[in-house]
Amino acid sequence: MLETLEKARCIKLAIFDVDGVLTSGGIQIGDDGQEYKTFNSKDGHGMKMLQGIGVKIAIITGRASKVVGHRMTDLGIEYVYQGRRNKLPAFEELLERLAIPAEQTAYVGDDVVDLPVMTRVGLAICVQDAHPLVKRHAHWITASAGGNGAAREVCEMIMDAQGALNRVLDEYLK
């Protein structure tokens, strides 16, 4: 865990996959073809808190969905790459755009499509119910499954490593 916290201490950008990380991975489609996803509000608040200490957040997801666009707008997440089955070009574009090196980047994934990015970042994280191969390549595995608080765990771990978690949480006691 000390090695993970050391890696988390220098993170300036946290990138999250959506399906299986910010959601349980289930996709509901209505009779009218409308897609529905369930997001965890605690994950969203964790992402807002992480942004509040200056860590940028981005989304790279293989599917394109209006629902994801709406949720990310609500969370104030500016860097959203959808419909990127090959996530590596989006990752490289994001690093160049933000001028942040891969070593100062965390990526949270759950499936094999996330591995090309996970193997290049400074801190590779996966959710508890990730594919076994993904787990083997992660520096840290959350205690929670995707869509069930895993993103909140990631955000709080990074804030803790950067010495900001207690300060951020203390604000709620005033």
VEXRO-170881 format. One record per atom (N, C-alpha, C): x, y negated, z negated; residue in one letter; residue number from 1; atom name. Coordinates in steps of 0.02 Angstrom, whole numbers. Layout:
SEVEX      u      v      w type seq atom
SEVEX      X      Y      Z    A NUM   CA
...
% end
This chain:
SEVEX      u      v      w type seq atom
SEVEX     41     61      0    M   1    N
SEVEX      0      0      0    M   1   CA
SEVEX     43    -63      0    M   1    C
SEVEX    101    -61    -33    L   2    N
SEVEX    145   -120    -34    L   2   CA
SEVEX    167   -140     37    L   2    C
SEVEX    181    -91     78    E   3    N
SEVEX    201   -105    147    E   3   CA
SEVEX    143   -139    185    E   3    C
SEVEX     82   -115    173    T   4    N
SEVEX     23   -145    205    T   4   CA
SEVEX     14   -217    183    T   4    C
SEVEX     20   -230    119    L   5    N
SEVEX     13   -298     93    L   5   CA
SEVEX     68   -344    121    L   5    C
SEVEX    127   -317    129    E   6    N
SEVEX    182   -355    158    E   6   CA
SEVEX    165   -375    231    E   6    C
SEVEX    138   -328    268    K   7    N
SEVEX    118   -342    337    K   7   CA
SEVEX     61   -393    339    K   7    C
SEVEX     13   -386    292    A   8    N
SEVEX    -46   -430    290    A   8   CA
SEVEX    -27   -501    270    A   8    C
SEVEX     27   -509    234    R   9    N
SEVEX     48   -574    209    R   9   CA
SEVEX     60   -623    267    R   9    C
SEVEX     83   -598    324    C  10    N
SEVEX    100   -644    380    C  10   CA
SEVEX     47   -647    435    C  10    C
SEVEX    -12   -618    423    I  11    N
SEVEX    -64   -617    475    I  11   CA
SEVEX    -94   -686    486    I  11    C
SEVEX    -94   -706    549    K  12    N
SEVEX   -124   -771    569    K  12   CA
SEVEX   -185   -760    614    K  12    C
SEVEX   -194   -699    639    L  13    N
SEVEX   -250   -682    683    L  13   CA
SEVEX   -274   -612    666    L  13    C
SEVEX   -339   -605    654    A  14    N
SEVEX   -370   -540    643    A  14   CA
SEVEX   -420   -528    699    A  14    C
SEVEX   -410   -472    733    I  15    N
SEVEX   -453   -453    790    I  15   CA
SEVEX   -495   -393    769    I  15    C
SEVEX   -560   -397    783    F  16    N
SEVEX   -606   -343    766    F  16   CA
SEVEX   -639   -316    829    F  16    C
SEVEX   -645   -249    832    D  17    N
SEVEX   -689   -217    879    D  17   CA
SEVEX   -760   -227    851    D  17    C
SEVEX   -811   -212    891    V  18    N
SEVEX   -880   -221    867    V  18   CA
SEVEX   -912   -153    851    V  18    C
SEVEX   -928   -114    902    D  19    N
SEVEX   -964    -52    892    D  19   CA
SEVEX   -920     -2    853    D  19    C
SEVEX   -944     17    794    G  20    N
SEVEX   -906     63    753    G  20   CA
SEVEX   -863     28    701    G  20    C
SEVEX   -856    -37    706    V  21    N
SEVEX   -817    -76    657    V  21   CA
SEVEX   -863   -127    623    V  21    C
SEVEX   -890   -173    662    L  22    N
SEVEX   -938   -222    634    L  22   CA
SEVEX  -1008   -194    632    L  22    C
SEVEX  -1019   -139    666    T  23    N
SEVEX  -1083   -102    663    T  23   CA
SEVEX  -1066    -29    649    T  23    C
SEVEX  -1117     10    636    S  24    N
SEVEX  -1107     81    623    S  24   CA
SEVEX  -1089    119    687    S  24    C
SEVEX  -1096     86    743    G  25    N
SEVEX  -1083    119    807    G  25   CA
SEVEX  -1148    139    842    G  25    C
SEVEX  -1203    138    806    G  26    N
SEVEX  -1267    154    836    G  26   CA
SEVEX  -1291     97    880    G  26    C
SEVEX  -1323    113    935    I  27    N
SEVEX  -1350     63    980    I  27   CA
SEVEX  -1424     78    989    I  27    C
SEVEX  -1466     30    970    Q  28    N
SEVEX  -1537     38    978    Q  28   CA
SEVEX  -1559      0   1039    Q  28    C
SEVEX  -1599     32   1081    I  29    N
SEVEX  -1624      0   1142    I  29   CA
SEVEX  -1699      7   1142    I  29    C
SEVEX  -1733    -50   1147    G  30    N
SEVEX  -1806    -50   1148    G  30   CA
SEVEX  -1833    -29   1216    G  30    C
SEVEX  -1899    -19   1218    D  31    N
SEVEX  -1932      0   1281    D  31   CA
SEVEX  -1921    -51   1336    D  31    C
SEVEX  -1911   -114   1315    D  32    N
SEVEX  -1900   -167   1364    D  32   CA
SEVEX  -1827   -173   1386    D  32    C
SEVEX  -1784   -128   1361    G  33    N
SEVEX  -1713   -129   1378    G  33   CA
SEVEX  -1672   -174   1333    G  33    C
SEVEX  -1704   -209   1287    Q  34    N
SEVEX  -1669   -253   1240    Q  34   CA
SEVEX  -1626   -212   1193    Q  34    C
SEVEX  -1563   -233   1185    E  35    N
SEVEX  -1517   -198   1141    E  35   CA
SEVEX  -1518   -229   1071    E  35    C
SEVEX  -1515   -186   1020    Y  36    N
SEVEX  -1515   -209    951    Y  36   CA
SEVEX  -1455   -179    915    Y  36    C
SEVEX  -1424   -218    872    K  37    N
SEVEX  -1368   -195    831    K  37   CA
SEVEX  -1380   -220    760    K  37    C
SEVEX  -1356   -184    712    T  38    N
SEVEX  -1361   -205    642    T  38   CA
SEVEX  -1291   -223    617    T  38    C
SEVEX  -1284   -285    595    F  39    N
SEVEX  -1222   -310    567    F  39   CA
SEVEX  -1229   -316    492    F  39    C
SEVEX  -1175   -307    456    N  40    N
SEVEX  -1175   -313    383    N  40   CA
SEVEX  -1161   -386    365    N  40    C
SEVEX  -1206   -416    327    S  41    N
SEVEX  -1199   -487    310    S  41   CA
SEVEX  -1137   -499    266    S  41    C
SEVEX  -1117   -450    225    K  42    N
SEVEX  -1057   -458    184    K  42   CA
SEVEX   -995   -459    228    K  42    C
SEVEX   -995   -420    281    D  43    N
SEVEX   -939   -423    329    D  43   CA
SEVEX   -934   -493    358    D  43    C
SEVEX   -991   -520    378    G  44    N
SEVEX   -992   -586    407    G  44   CA
SEVEX   -967   -639    360    G  44    C
SEVEX   -986   -634    296    H  45    N
SEVEX   -963   -684    247    H  45   CA
SEVEX   -888   -676    235    H  45    C
SEVEX   -864   -615    235    G  46    N
SEVEX   -792   -605    228    G  46   CA
SEVEX   -754   -637    286    G  46    C
SEVEX   -781   -631    346    M  47    N
SEVEX   -748   -661    405    M  47   CA
SEVEX   -748   -737    399    M  47    C
SEVEX   -802   -766    373    K  48    N
SEVEX   -804   -839    363    K  48   CA
SEVEX   -752   -860    311    K  48    C
SEVEX   -747   -821    257    M  49    N
SEVEX   -697   -838    205    M  49   CA
SEVEX   -626   -833    233    M  49    C
SEVEX   -613   -782    274    L  50    N
SEVEX   -547   -774    303    L  50   CA
SEVEX   -530   -833    349    L  50    C
SEVEX   -579   -854    388    Q  51    N
SEVEX   -569   -913    430    Q  51   CA
SEVEX   -556   -975    387    Q  51    C
SEVEX   -588   -977    329    G  52    N
SEVEX   -580  -1034    284    G  52   CA
SEVEX   -510  -1043    258    G  52    C
SEVEX   -470   -989    257    I  53    N
SEVEX   -401   -997    234    I  53   CA
SEVEX   -353  -1006    293    I  53    C
SEVEX   -381  -1013    354    G  54    N
SEVEX   -340  -1029    412    G  54   CA
SEVEX   -322   -970    456    G  54    C
SEVEX   -347   -910    441    V  55    N
SEVEX   -334   -853    485    V  55   CA
SEVEX   -386   -855    541    V  55    C
SEVEX   -362   -853    602    K  56    N
SEVEX   -407   -852    659    K  56   CA
SEVEX   -436   -782    667    K  56    C
SEVEX   -498   -780    692    I  57    N
SEVEX   -532   -716    704    I  57   CA
SEVEX   -553   -712    776    I  57    C
SEVEX   -544   -652    805    A  58    N
SEVEX   -564   -640    874    A  58   CA
SEVEX   -600   -573    877    A  58    C
SEVEX   -638   -565    930    I  59    N
SEVEX   -674   -503    944    I  59   CA
SEVEX   -652   -479   1013    I  59    C
SEVEX   -635   -415   1017    I  60    N
SEVEX   -624   -383   1082    I  60   CA
SEVEX   -666   -319   1081    I  60    C
SEVEX   -715   -317   1125    T  61    N
SEVEX   -761   -260   1127    T  61   CA
SEVEX   -770   -235   1198    T  61    C
SEVEX   -778   -170   1203    G  62    N
SEVEX   -786   -139   1269    G  62   CA
SEVEX   -854   -150   1301    G  62    C
SEVEX   -904   -162   1260    R  63    N
SEVEX   -971   -173   1286    R  63   CA
SEVEX   -986   -247   1288    R  63    C
SEVEX  -1032   -267   1330    A  64    N
SEVEX  -1056   -336   1333    A  64   CA
SEVEX  -1127   -337   1307    A  64    C
SEVEX  -1141   -383   1261    S  65    N
SEVEX  -1206   -386   1230    S  65   CA
SEVEX  -1222   -457   1208    S  65    C
SEVEX  -1282   -480   1225    K  66    N
SEVEX  -1303   -547   1202    K  66   CA
SEVEX  -1305   -550   1126    K  66    C
SEVEX  -1323   -495   1095    V  67    N
SEVEX  -1327   -493   1022    V  67   CA
SEVEX  -1259   -509    991    V  67    C
SEVEX  -1206   -482   1019    V  68    N
SEVEX  -1138   -496    993    V  68   CA
SEVEX  -1123   -570   1001    V  68    C
SEVEX  -1139   -599   1058    G  69    N
SEVEX  -1129   -670   1069    G  69   CA
SEVEX  -1164   -712   1017    G  69    C
SEVEX  -1227   -695   1003    H  70    N
SEVEX  -1266   -733    953    H  70   CA
SEVEX  -1234   -727    884    H  70    C
SEVEX  -1215   -666    865    R  71    N
SEVEX  -1187   -656    798    R  71   CA
SEVEX  -1120   -692    790    R  71    C
SEVEX  -1079   -690    841    M  72    N
SEVEX  -1013   -722    835    M  72   CA
SEVEX  -1020   -798    834    M  72    C
SEVEX  -1067   -825    871    T  73    N
SEVEX  -1081   -897    869    T  73   CA
SEVEX  -1103   -916    798    T  73    C
SEVEX  -1146   -875    769    D  74    N
SEVEX  -1170   -888    701    D  74   CA
SEVEX  -1113   -888    651    D  74    C
SEVEX  -1062   -846    662    L  75    N
SEVEX  -1005   -842    617    L  75   CA
SEVEX   -950   -892    633    L  75    C
SEVEX   -959   -931    687    G  76    N
SEVEX   -909   -980    706    G  76   CA
SEVEX   -847   -949    737    G  76    C
SEVEX   -854   -890    766    I  77    N
SEVEX   -797   -856    797    I  77   CA
SEVEX   -794   -878    870    I  77    C
SEVEX   -740   -911    885    E  78    N
SEVEX   -731   -943    950    E  78   CA
SEVEX   -704   -895   1003    E  78    C
SEVEX   -663   -847    983    Y  79    N
SEVEX   -627   -804   1030    Y  79   CA
SEVEX   -663   -737   1035    Y  79    C
SEVEX   -705   -731   1086    V  80    N
SEVEX   -746   -671   1094    V  80   CA
SEVEX   -736   -644   1165    V  80    C
SEVEX   -710   -584   1169    Y  81    N
SEVEX   -697   -550   1232    Y  81   CA
SEVEX   -743   -490   1236    Y  81    C
SEVEX   -793   -492   1279    Q  82    N
SEVEX   -841   -437   1286    Q  82   CA
SEVEX   -832   -403   1354    Q  82    C
SEVEX   -855   -341   1357    G  83    N
SEVEX   -852   -303   1420    G  83   CA
SEVEX   -781   -286   1439    G  83    C
SEVEX   -738   -278   1390    R  84    N
SEVEX   -667   -264   1402    R  84   CA
SEVEX   -651   -191   1384    R  84    C
SEVEX   -668   -146   1429    R  85    N
SEVEX   -654    -75   1416    R  85   CA
SEVEX   -579    -63   1406    R  85    C
SEVEX   -539    -98   1446    N  86    N
SEVEX   -466    -98   1436    N  86   CA
SEVEX   -452   -161   1395    N  86    C
SEVEX   -438   -153   1332    K  87    N
SEVEX   -433   -210   1286    K  87   CA
SEVEX   -365   -244   1287    K  87    C
SEVEX   -315   -211   1315    L  88    N
SEVEX   -247   -238   1314    L  88   CA
SEVEX   -240   -305   1350    L  88    C
SEVEX   -268   -314   1410    P  89    N
SEVEX   -262   -380   1443    P  89   CA
SEVEX   -294   -436   1402    P  89    C
SEVEX   -350   -422   1370    A  90    N
SEVEX   -382   -473   1328    A  90   CA
SEVEX   -338   -490   1268    A  90    C
SEVEX   -307   -439   1238    F  91    N
SEVEX   -261   -449   1182    F  91   CA
SEVEX   -202   -493   1203    F  91    C
SEVEX   -172   -477   1259    E  92    N
SEVEX   -115   -516   1283    E  92   CA
SEVEX   -134   -587   1299    E  92    C
SEVEX   -192   -596   1330    E  93    N
SEVEX   -217   -663   1346    E  93   CA
SEVEX   -229   -703   1281    E  93    C
SEVEX   -257   -671   1231    L  94    N
SEVEX   -270   -703   1168    L  94   CA
SEVEX   -206   -725   1133    L  94    C
SEVEX   -156   -682   1131    L  95    N
SEVEX    -92   -700   1100    L  95   CA
SEVEX    -60   -760   1135    L  95    C
SEVEX    -62   -759   1202    E  96    N
SEVEX    -34   -815   1240    E  96   CA
SEVEX    -73   -879   1227    E  96    C
SEVEX   -138   -874   1228    R  97    N
SEVEX   -182   -932   1218    R  97   CA
SEVEX   -171   -965   1150    R  97    C
SEVEX   -162   -923   1098    L  98    N
SEVEX   -154   -949   1030    L  98   CA
SEVEX    -81   -958   1009    L  98    C
SEVEX    -35   -934   1050    A  99    N
SEVEX     37   -937   1035    A  99   CA
SEVEX     52   -904    967    A  99    C
SEVEX     22   -846    958    I 100    N
SEVEX     34   -806    897    I 100   CA
SEVEX     67   -741    919    I 100    C
SEVEX    123   -723    887    P 101    N
SEVEX    155   -660    906    P 101   CA
SEVEX    116   -599    881    P 101    C
SEVEX    124   -543    914    A 102    N
SEVEX     89   -481    897    A 102   CA
SEVEX    103   -461    825    A 102    C
SEVEX    162   -475    799    E 103    N
SEVEX    180   -456    731    E 103   CA
SEVEX    138   -493    679    E 103    C
SEVEX    108   -549    697    Q 104    N
SEVEX     67   -588    651    Q 104   CA
SEVEX     -7   -577    665    Q 104    C
SEVEX    -22   -521    696    T 105    N
SEVEX    -90   -504    715    T 105   CA
SEVEX   -112   -438    684    T 105    C
SEVEX   -173   -437    661    A 106    N
SEVEX   -204   -374    637    A 106   CA
SEVEX   -259   -355    686    A 106    C
SEVEX   -269   -290    694    Y 107    N
SEVEX   -323   -266    737    Y 107   CA
SEVEX   -360   -212    699    Y 107    C
SEVEX   -427   -216    701    V 108    N
SEVEX   -469   -167    667    V 108   CA
SEVEX   -509   -128    719    V 108    C
SEVEX   -498    -63    723    G 109    N
SEVEX   -532    -22    772    G 109   CA
SEVEX   -559     42    742    G 109    C
SEVEX   -589     83    785    D 110    N
SEVEX   -618    146    762    D 110   CA
SEVEX   -611    203    812    D 110    C
SEVEX   -595    188    874    D 111    N
SEVEX   -595    242    924    D 111   CA
SEVEX   -533    237    968    D 111    C
SEVEX   -523    287   1009    V 112    N
SEVEX   -461    292   1049    V 112   CA
SEVEX   -452    233   1097    V 112    C
SEVEX   -505    200   1118    V 113    N
SEVEX   -497    142   1162    V 113   CA
SEVEX   -462     85   1127    V 113    C
SEVEX   -458     87   1061    D 114    N
SEVEX   -425     34   1022    D 114   CA
SEVEX   -350     46   1015    D 114    C
SEVEX   -327    106   1030    L 115    N
SEVEX   -256    123   1019    L 115   CA
SEVEX   -206     80   1058    L 115    C
SEVEX   -219     62   1121    P 116    N
SEVEX   -169     21   1156    P 116   CA
SEVEX   -154    -45   1120    P 116    C
SEVEX   -205    -74   1088    V 117    N
SEVEX   -193   -136   1050    V 117   CA
SEVEX   -165   -119    981    V 117    C
SEVEX   -193    -69    948    M 118    N
SEVEX   -171    -52    881    M 118   CA
SEVEX    -97    -36    878    M 118    C
SEVEX    -70     -6    930    T 119    N
SEVEX      1     13    929    T 119   CA
SEVEX     47    -46    944    T 119    C
SEVEX     19   -105    956    R 120    N
SEVEX     60   -163    971    R 120   CA
SEVEX     57   -218    918    R 120    C
SEVEX     11   -213    871    V 121    N
SEVEX      2   -267    822    V 121   CA
SEVEX     46   -255    760    V 121    C
SEVEX     52   -308    720    G 122    N
SEVEX     90   -302    658    G 122   CA
SEVEX     54   -262    605    G 122    C
SEVEX    -13   -264    606    L 123    N
SEVEX    -52   -228    557    L 123   CA
SEVEX   -112   -194    591    L 123    C
SEVEX   -107   -128    599    A 124    N
SEVEX   -160    -89    631    A 124   CA
SEVEX   -204    -60    576    A 124    C
SEVEX   -269    -73    580    I 125    N
SEVEX   -317    -52    530    I 125   CA
SEVEX   -373    -13    565    I 125    C
SEVEX   -398     39    531    C 126    N
SEVEX   -458     72    557    C 126   CA
SEVEX   -507     83    500    C 126    C
SEVEX   -569     95    519    V 127    N
SEVEX   -622    107    471    V 127   CA
SEVEX   -620    181    450    V 127    C
SEVEX   -651    195    393    Q 128    N
SEVEX   -650    262    364    Q 128   CA
SEVEX   -674    316    412    Q 128    C
SEVEX   -724    301    452    D 129    N
SEVEX   -752    352    497    D 129   CA
SEVEX   -723    348    567    D 129    C
SEVEX   -662    323    573    A 130    N
SEVEX   -628    319    638    A 130   CA
SEVEX   -609    388    664    A 130    C
SEVEX   -595    391    728    H 131    N
SEVEX   -571    452    760    H 131   CA
SEVEX   -505    473    727    H 131    C
SEVEX   -493    538    718    P 132    N
SEVEX   -431    560    685    P 132   CA
SEVEX   -367    534    716    P 132    C
SEVEX   -364    528    782    L 133    N
SEVEX   -303    502    814    L 133   CA
SEVEX   -292    429    795    L 133    C
SEVEX   -346    391    790    V 134    N
SEVEX   -341    321    771    V 134   CA
SEVEX   -316    316    699    V 134    C
SEVEX   -341    359    656    K 135    N
SEVEX   -318    359    586    K 135   CA
SEVEX   -243    372    581    K 135    C
SEVEX   -217    415    625    R 136    N
SEVEX   -146    431    623    R 136   CA
SEVEX   -102    371    643    R 136    C
SEVEX   -131    324    680    H 137    N
SEVEX    -93    266    703    H 137   CA
SEVEX   -108    203    664    H 137    C
SEVEX   -148    208    612    A 138    N
SEVEX   -165    149    572    A 138   CA
SEVEX   -116    140    514    A 138    C
SEVEX   -101     77    500    H 139    N
SEVEX    -61     62    440    H 139   CA
SEVEX   -104     66    377    H 139    C
SEVEX   -170     53    386    W 140    N
SEVEX   -216     53    329    W 140   CA
SEVEX   -284     76    353    W 140    C
SEVEX   -319    114    311    I 141    N
SEVEX   -386    139    326    I 141   CA
SEVEX   -433    113    272    I 141    C
SEVEX   -487     82    292    T 142    N
SEVEX   -535     55    243    T 142   CA
SEVEX   -570    112    206    T 142    C
SEVEX   -595     96    147    A 143    N
SEVEX   -633    145    109    A 143   CA
SEVEX   -704    152    137    A 143    C
SEVEX   -728     99    170    S 144    N
SEVEX   -796     99    197    S 144   CA
SEVEX   -797    117    271    S 144    C
SEVEX   -853    143    292    A 145    N
SEVEX   -865    159    362    A 145   CA
SEVEX   -881     94    401    A 145    C
SEVEX   -875     98    466    G 146    N
SEVEX   -892     41    508    G 146   CA
SEVEX   -964     19    497    G 146    C
SEVEX   -974    -47    493    G 147    N
SEVEX  -1041    -74    483    G 147   CA
SEVEX  -1065    -72    411    G 147    C
SEVEX  -1024    -46    367    N 148    N
SEVEX  -1043    -38    297    N 148   CA
SEVEX   -994    -73    249    N 148    C
SEVEX   -969   -129    268    G 149    N
SEVEX   -924   -167    225    G 149   CA
SEVEX   -851   -160    240    G 149    C
SEVEX   -833   -123    293    A 150    N
SEVEX   -763   -114    310    A 150   CA
SEVEX   -729   -180    329    A 150    C
SEVEX   -763   -222    367    A 151    N
SEVEX   -734   -286    387    A 151   CA
SEVEX   -723   -331    326    A 151    C
SEVEX   -768   -328    278    R 152    N
SEVEX   -759   -367    216    R 152   CA
SEVEX   -697   -345    179    R 152    C
SEVEX   -687   -278    176    E 153    N
SEVEX   -627   -252    144    E 153   CA
SEVEX   -564   -279    177    E 153    C
SEVEX   -564   -279    243    V 154    N
SEVEX   -506   -304    281    V 154   CA
SEVEX   -494   -377    264    V 154    C
SEVEX   -546   -417    267    C 155    N
SEVEX   -539   -489    254    C 155   CA
SEVEX   -513   -502    184    C 155    C
SEVEX   -540   -467    134    E 156    N
SEVEX   -518   -477     66    E 156   CA
SEVEX   -447   -452     55    E 156    C
SEVEX   -427   -398     88    M 157    N
SEVEX   -359   -373     81    M 157   CA
SEVEX   -310   -423    109    M 157    C
SEVEX   -325   -453    167    I 158    N
SEVEX   -280   -503    196    I 158   CA
SEVEX   -278   -565    151    I 158    C
SEVEX   -335   -587    127    M 159    N
SEVEX   -335   -645     82    M 159   CA
SEVEX   -295   -631     19    M 159    C
SEVEX   -302   -571     -8    D 160    N
SEVEX   -265   -553    -68    D 160   CA
SEVEX   -190   -553    -54    D 160    C
SEVEX   -169   -524      1    A 161    N
SEVEX    -99   -521     19    A 161   CA
SEVEX    -70   -591     28    A 161    C
SEVEX   -112   -638     50    Q 162    N
SEVEX    -89   -706     62    Q 162   CA
SEVEX    -98   -751      0    Q 162    C
SEVEX   -118   -721    -55    G 163    N
SEVEX   -125   -757   -118    G 163   CA
SEVEX   -185   -804   -121    G 163    C
SEVEX   -235   -792    -79    A 164    N
SEVEX   -292   -838    -75    A 164   CA
SEVEX   -357   -808   -103    A 164    C
SEVEX   -361   -743   -114    L 165    N
SEVEX   -424   -712   -132    L 165   CA
SEVEX   -453   -740   -197    L 165    C
SEVEX   -414   -743   -250    N 166    N
SEVEX   -440   -767   -314    N 166   CA
SEVEX   -463   -839   -308    N 166    C
SEVEX   -426   -881   -274    R 167    N
SEVEX   -444   -951   -264    R 167   CA
SEVEX   -511   -956   -226    R 167    C
SEVEX   -518   -917   -173    V 168    N
SEVEX   -579   -918   -133    V 168   CA
SEVEX   -639   -895   -175    V 168    C
SEVEX   -631   -841   -212    L 169    N
SEVEX   -686   -814   -252    L 169   CA
SEVEX   -702   -859   -310    L 169    C
SEVEX   -652   -892   -340    D 170    N
SEVEX   -663   -938   -395    D 170   CA
SEVEX   -709   -996   -375    D 170    C
SEVEX   -707  -1015   -312    E 171    N
SEVEX   -750  -1070   -287    E 171   CA
SEVEX   -824  -1054   -299    E 171    C
SEVEX   -842   -991   -300    Y 172    N
SEVEX   -912   -971   -309    Y 172   CA
SEVEX   -934   -974   -383    Y 172    C
SEVEX   -886   -983   -428    L 173    N
SEVEX   -901   -985   -499    L 173   CA
SEVEX   -907  -1057   -525    L 173    C
SEVEX   -897  -1105   -481    K 174    N
SEVEX   -900  -1176   -502    K 174   CA
SEVEX   -971  -1202   -497    K 174    C
% end
